[in-house]
Amino acid sequence: MVKASKGFRRSTRRKLKKKIRQKFKVTPYLKEFRSKDKVVIKIDPSSQKGMPFPKFKGMIGEVKEKRGNAYVIKITVGKKIKEVIARPEHLVLKG
């Protein structure tokens, strides 16, 4: 028997799927956020770089700092505070 893969994108066939013929746009890659901004983690499956772990999909967090091209997002999960590092194409400003 072959051992099952435990890779980063395991069990995400439906979770990380783009709409058919969805147009590529550059603007999400060029977004800027400031510290204390509230953001929603919305994973863009076409970009694997800087992708947060899929269990954080849809969660709301606060931008803590910028780290290189990515941002550190502070998220509360239960009673714990977690830090997620994600690039701007995976983040949407909460309106």
Phi, psi and omega in degrees: 000146179266138180286137182293142179288142178240043184288174184297324183256026180295136178061038181237024182302317181268330183293319184247063179239135177271156176294152182296133180056036177286129186287139176281131177234147183274333187304322178298333180284341184256006182296147177240140176235151177255165176297144181077003175288141176270129181229154175253135178276111179235101189288131175262107186292344181282345179244112181273338181290133176067024181278127176288163180297138187303340179290345179270002181300129177087355181279152180255134180217180181243136179289124181267312182198169174259135181230099185068235176271352186255175179235147175264121183250131178263120184235139175263120178241103186068238178260357183264150174253122181247151176248126180243134177258123183215148176279162186297336180290346179260005183239146177229132179295131180281127185269000000 
